[in-house]
Amino acid sequence: MTGNDRDMINNPSEEKPNASYRLLDNITEASKNARQIYFLYMGFLAYCTLTVFGTFDRQIVLNKTTSLPIIGMDVSLNAFYIASPIIIILVFVYFQLYLLKLRSLIEKCNDEEKNISIHG
């Protein structure tokens, strides 16, 4: 017999946390993670915008390098203009998949609440 079981026997009025509380904790955690992914996405978009605005036409035509803001690293413009949209799309797709997961958790919680209100 574990300590948790003994507590339940000693205090029968206390119930074990039901599944909806765990589900709410999962929703809370998924929301925090989705928020972080969103800020990562928006931050990367802003960083790419800074880089694009810092690029001159002459650099594009002559395929020169550009200096990334904040980091100060020189990169090829072709590499930047190819890699950054791919990264943006991947982060966006990941964010959308995370939102689908969050939506399914919320729907589960709503279904549980309906079942509790019907049966209890």
URVEN-V898395 format. One record per pair of residues at least 24 apart in sequence whose C-alpha atoms are under 10 Angstrom apart, sorted by sequence separation. I is the first residue (numbers start at 1). J is the second residue. D is the distance in Angstrom with one decimal. If there is no record, write none. Layout:
# URVEN-V898395
i,j,d
I,J,D
I,J,D
This chain:
# URVEN-V898395
i,j,d
52,77,9.6
51,77,9.9
52,80,9.6
51,80,9.2
52,81,9.0
48,80,9.0
48,81,9.3
48,84,7.3
47,84,10.0
48,85,9.1
45,84,8.9
44,84,8.7
45,85,9.4
48,88,9.4
45,87,10.0
44,87,9.0
45,88,7.3
44,88,7.4
41,87,9.4
42,88,9.3
41,88,7.0
44,91,9.3
40,88,9.9
41,89,9.4
41,90,9.7
42,91,9.9
41,91,6.3
42,92,9.7
40,91,8.3
41,92,6.9
40,92,9.9
38,91,8.8
41,94,9.9
37,91,7.7
38,92,8.4
41,95,8.2
37,92,8.7
40,95,9.7
38,94,9.9
37,94,8.2
38,95,6.8
37,95,6.2
38,96,9.7
36,95,9.5
37,96,9.8
34,94,9.5
35,95,9.2
34,95,6.7
37,98,8.7
33,95,9.5
34,96,9.1
34,97,9.7
34,98,6.3
35,99,9.9
33,98,8.4
34,99,6.8
33,99,9.9
31,98,9.0
34,101,9.8
30,98,7.8
31,99,8.5
34,102,8.3
30,99,8.6
33,102,9.9
31,101,9.9
30,101,8.0
31,102,7.0
30,102,6.1
31,103,10.0
29,102,9.5
30,103,9.8
27,101,9.3
28,102,9.2
27,102,6.4
30,105,8.8
26,102,8.8
27,103,8.9
27,104,9.5
27,105,6.2
26,105,7.7
27,106,6.8
26,106,9.5
24,105,8.4
23,105,7.1
24,106,8.3
27,109,8.8
23,106,8.4
24,108,9.9
23,108,8.0
24,109,7.3
23,109,6.5
22,109,9.8
20,108,8.9
21,109,9.2
20,109,6.4
23,112,9.5
19,109,9.1
20,110,9.3
20,111,10.0
20,112,6.9
19,112,8.6
20,113,7.9
20,116,9.9
